[in-house]
Amino acid sequence: MNVRVYNQFLDDYVTVIRPINKIVSLDPASTETVFLLGLGDKIVATDAFSYRPSEAKKVLKIGSYTHVNVELLEQIKPDIIFTTGGAQKELTKKLINLGFNLYPLPVPVNISGILNNILLIGNVLGVFNRARKLYYNLYEVIYNLRVARDKKIKVYVELDLGGPITVGFPTHISDGISLVGGTNIFDDISEAYFTPKDKEILERDPDIIIYEPKRLTEYEKERFFNILQKRGLVSLLSKRIILSKGDYLAHMGPSFITDTLLWLKSVLS
């Protein structure tokens, strides 16, 4: 049976074959969601960064976040490919122009966006009740994680994305920090991801610095300290500095709610 599912990114309908037997997910958040919806066995290939849950590590990897092996895709002949906007916008356009059946998902600008994408994926795959159940379960987790403080803890987040990147108001990270009792020092900035001015970091005077390396190693903390010194941010070394395990805050899948938010709450306790 063929059904038509509306896609906001395309402003058009995507035709989906049900039941879907071959899914390619080039978005780690979508990969995790499909597994949690009980259809992980239908995923035949993913991007290299799709390793949540652990079962996803065993699935064929056919590209990075922005590049894919088109020849392999042509051999696989997937029923549907999940991508997202943002950095994957050009890849999405390329694959659509090549004739592949894609359902691109919006980049979450808050925690609600993570929940909404679960419903979008559930709608595409036709697992409506499972999607609702996962949605409500995560909503309950969010509700129970809320922390109200008279004075919020000021947090500076730095992501190592080939250079120092921080987050503004329209991000799931900034929203998550607010939920658990903190405030992102750049929460008044309308840009989602940007390179901060070092002088402005000092002026905004964070209480806690959270640094997310590409991958946590035993040398990352020392490396980050050296980076701060070179940038003239020596005074930040007297602050509380926390390192994530890498690809943790930046991840936009359900485990940001069940795992990362819990960690954030403990960091701000």
VODO-22412 format. One record per residue (C-alpha): residue in one letter; x, y, z. Coordinates in steps of 0.1 Angstrom, whole numbers, plus 5000, padded with zeros to 4 digits. Each point is the difference from the previous one (the first is absolute). Layout:
REM residues N
AXYZ ...
REM end
This chain:
REM residues 269
M500050005000 N501350354991 V499250305023 R500850364997 V501650185029 Y500550375001 N503550145006 Q500550365012 F503650034987 L498949914965 D496650165003 D498749704981 Y498849645005 V502349705002 T498749674987 V500749725025 I499749634994 R498549815029 P501149795016 I503550154996 N502749734998 K503250204992 I500850325019 V503250204996 S500650255028 L502750274994 D499050185032 P501149875034 A497050135017 S497749834975 T501949675003 E499650005038 T496350084997 V499349724974 F501749755024 L497950125029 L496949974979 G500849634996 L501050014963 G503849995003 D500049674981 K498750194969 I503050245000 V502449874973 A502650285001 T500950315020 D502550285002 A503249955019 F498850205030 S496949785006 Y501149795029 R497150045024 P498749765012 S502849765000 E498349774974 A500450284975 K503849955000 K499549674982 V498150164971 L501850074967 K501550354999 I499850164966 G501250365006 S500750285023 Y497550275011 T500450204968 H501249744974 V498649664990 N501049714977 V497450054973 E501049674982 L499249815032 L496850185004 E499049914965 Q500749635007 I498050015033 K496950174984 P498650125033 D496350065005 I500750325019 I503150205010 F499950225031 T502250325000 T499750335018 G500450374991 G502950225010 A503349854990 Q498249724980 K498050244979 E502249974969 L500349625004 T496249985002 K499650204968 K502649794982 L498449675009 I496550124991 N501350124966 L501549654995 G496549855004 F500249865035 N497050015023 L500950235030 Y498350135031 P502150285014 L499250095036 P500350355015 V502950095023 P498750025035 V500250365013 N498949895035 I499249685019 S496549994986 G501549974965 I501649675011 L496549885011 N498350124968 N502549824978 I499049675017 L496450064989 L501250094965 I502049684997 G497249795015 N497650154974 V502349914971 L500549645013 G496449955009 V500749925037 F497650255014 N499449855035 R503749935006 A500950354991 R497450155023 K501149775028 L503750104996 Y499050374997 Y498049995033 N502649805019 L502750264991 Y497650285008 E499749865035 V503849985003 I500250364990 Y497450105025 N501849825029 L503350164991 R498950365004 V501950215026 A498850345011 R502650235015 D499850365012 K503450074985 K501049794970 I503549864996 K501750174970 V501449754976 Y502450044970 V499949714976 E502849944975 L499849734973 D503149894981 L498850004965 G503450074983 G500150325020 P498250165030 I496250004994 T497450105026 V496250005000 G497350275000 F496450005010 P498549784972 T501749685009 H499149695020 I503150055021 S499150355012 D496449885006 G501349705020 I502350225021 S497150225009 L497849705009 V502449875026 G500650335018 G502750174980 T500250274974 N502250004969 I502050325001 F499150054963 D496349925004 D499250354987 I501649934966 S497749904971 E502749814981 A500049635008 Y503749914996 F502850254997 T503650095009 P500050215031 K502250305006 D502449925029 K499650355015 E496249955001 I500449665018 L501950185028 E497550295001 R497149765005 D502049835029 P498749645000 D499949805033 I500649674982 I501749914967 I498949694982 Y502449894972 E499049734975 P503049854982 K499649804968 R500949695021 L501049995037 T503649895006 E502250025030 Y501750304984 E497050214991 K499850205033 E503650104998 R499650094963 F496950215007 F501950185028 N502850084976 I497550134974 L498450235026 Q503550145009 K500950074964 R496750184995 G500650235030 L497349835021 V502349915029 S497450135025 L497649734990 L502449745014 S498850105035 K496549914990 R498449655003 I500849834967 I498149684989 L500849794970 S497349794983 K500949674984 G499750134965 D497050014976 Y497850025031 L498550355002 A500050034962 H497949684996 M496450084991 G498449665006 P497949865029 S503049925021 F500750375004 I496950005022 T500549675018 D503850025004 T501550344992 L497450215019 L500549785031 W503750064998 L499550384995 K497850005031 S502749835021 V502650254986 L497950295012 S499249855034 
REM end
